[in-house]
Amino acid sequence: MKILKKVLIVVGALFLITLGFLEIRGLKAMYDLKKTNYDCSLRDPTYREMKDFLSRDKTDLNKFRANTIFWYDWYNCVHFSRDFKMNATKEGIRCAYVKIYRLNKFNKKKAHALVVFNTTDKGVIFIEPQADTEMKVVIGGKYWGNSIISYRIYWPRINDEK
């Protein structure tokens, strides 16, 4: 069991490295388009363009499925975020995957997936892709009644799925 756990940790670390982990400090996106490893074919939308995309995107209509007998039949927050991000990418809009960590009422660390846009006129806007709603994500703030303890943002890089 310990060996399996170590293998999963290594695989998880490699996955994070390939996604190109970047953070947001304050409300400014921390990616540099001058560097060649970021996908320059994508563009940051205006707030209005982001809202228009939200109205066109149908990811929120998918049915949430978790804790079924077979894990491969699940469709949870990770899948909603992945599909939403892929739809934005297909339209040439830069959208990032966000993983937030929060403490539940039993003081256990729980993760949840969202997406984020870096709008050209209103800055960073977090979106809950299951409901197409704007979310306030702040360390120490509340999300689903739980305290947010940290979050990570994964901006799209060249060779990400399109």
LINSULTA-V672980 format. One record per pair of residues at least 12 apart in sequence whose ideal C-beta (glycine too) atoms are under 10 Angstrom apart, sorted by the first residue. I is the first residue (numbers start at 0). J is the second residue. If there is no record, write none. Layout:
BEGIN
i: (I:I)
j: (J:J)
END
This chain:
BEGIN
i: (15:15:15:17:17:17:17:18:18:18:18:18:18:18:18:18:19:19:19:19:19:19:19:19:19:19:19:20:20:20:20:20:21:21:21:21:21:21:21:22:22:22:22:22:22:23:23:23:23:23:23:23:23:23:23:23:23:25:25:26:26:26:26:26:26:27:27:27:28:28:28:28:28:28:28:28:28:28:28:29:29:29:30:30:30:30:30:30:30:30:32:34:35:35:36:36:36:37:37:37:37:37:37:38:38:38:38:38:38:38:38:38:39:39:40:40:40:40:40:40:41:41:41:41:41:41:41:41:41:41:41:41:42:42:42:42:42:43:43:43:43:43:43:43:43:43:44:44:44:44:44:44:44:44:44:44:44:44:45:45:45:45:45:46:46:46:46:46:46:46:47:47:47:48:48:48:48:48:48:49:49:49:49:49:49:49:49:49:49:49:49:50:50:50:50:50:51:51:52:52:52:52:52:52:52:52:52:53:53:53:53:53:53:53:53:53:54:55:55:56:56:56:56:56:56:56:56:56:57:57:57:57:58:58:58:58:58:58:58:58:58:58:58:58:58:58:59:59:59:59:59:59:59:59:59:59:60:60:61:61:61:61:61:61:61:62:63:63:63:63:63:64:65:75:75:75:76:76:76:76:76:76:76:76:76:77:77:77:77:77:78:78:78:79:79:79:79:79:79:79:80:80:80:80:80:80:80:80:80:80:80:80:80:80:80:81:81:81:81:81:82:82:83:83:83:83:83:83:83:83:83:84:84:84:84:84:84:84:84:84:84:85:85:85:85:86:87:87:87:87:87:88:88:88:88:89:91:92:92:93:93:93:93:93:94:94:94:94:94:94:94:94:95:95:95:95:95:95:95:95:95:95:95:95:96:96:96:96:96:96:96:96:96:96:96:97:97:97:97:97:97:97:97:97:97:97:97:97:97:98:98:98:98:98:98:98:98:98:99:99:99:99:99:99:99:99:99:99:99:99:99:99:99:99:99:100:100:100:100:100:100:100:100:100:101:101:101:101:101:101:101:101:101:101:101:102:102:102:102:103:103:103:103:104:104:106:106:107:108:108:108:109:109:109:109:110:110:110:111:111:111:111:111:111:111:112:112:112:113:113:113:113:113:113:113:113:113:113:114:114:114:114:114:114:115:115:115:115:115:115:116:117:117:123:123:124:125:125:125:125:127:127:135:136:136:137:138)
j: (98:151:153:153:156:158:159:95:96:98:151:153:154:155:156:159:36:37:38:95:153:154:155:156:157:158:159:98:151:152:153:154:37:95:151:152:153:154:156:149:150:151:152:153:154:95:97:115:117:122:123:125:136:150:151:152:154:122:123:117:121:122:123:124:137:117:122:123:43:93:95:115:116:117:118:122:123:152:154:117:152:154:43:93:95:117:152:154:155:156:93:156:156:157:156:157:158:93:154:155:156:157:159:88:93:154:155:156:157:158:159:161:93:157:88:91:93:155:157:161:87:88:90:91:92:93:94:154:155:157:159:161:90:91:92:93:119:92:93:94:116:117:118:119:120:122:87:90:91:92:93:94:116:117:118:119:120:124:116:118:119:120:121:116:118:119:120:121:122:124:118:120:121:90:92:116:118:119:120:87:92:94:116:117:118:119:120:121:124:126:133:116:118:124:131:133:90:92:83:86:87:90:92:94:116:126:131:83:87:116:124:126:128:131:132:133:131:86:90:82:83:86:87:90:94:126:128:131:82:83:86:131:78:79:80:81:82:83:84:85:86:87:114:128:129:131:79:82:83:126:127:128:129:130:131:132:129:131:74:78:79:82:83:128:129:74:75:76:78:79:129:78:78:111:112:129:98:99:110:111:112:113:127:128:129:96:98:110:111:112:112:128:129:112:113:114:127:128:129:130:94:95:96:97:98:111:112:113:114:115:126:127:128:129:153:96:112:114:128:160:114:128:96:112:113:114:126:127:128:129:131:96:97:112:114:115:128:153:155:159:160:155:159:160:161:128:114:116:126:128:155:155:159:160:161:161:161:116:155:115:116:117:154:155:114:115:116:117:126:128:154:155:113:114:115:116:117:123:125:151:152:153:154:155:112:113:114:115:128:151:152:153:154:155:159:111:112:113:114:115:123:125:126:134:136:150:151:152:153:110:111:112:113:149:150:151:152:153:111:112:113:125:134:136:138:140:142:143:145:147:148:149:150:151:152:138:142:145:146:147:148:149:150:151:140:141:142:143:144:145:146:147:148:149:150:145:146:147:148:143:144:145:146:144:145:145:146:145:145:148:149:142:143:145:148:149:150:151:127:129:142:143:145:147:150:127:128:129:125:126:127:128:129:134:136:142:150:152:126:127:128:134:152:153:134:136:150:152:153:154:133:152:154:136:152:136:137:142:150:152:142:143:147:150:152:150:150)
END
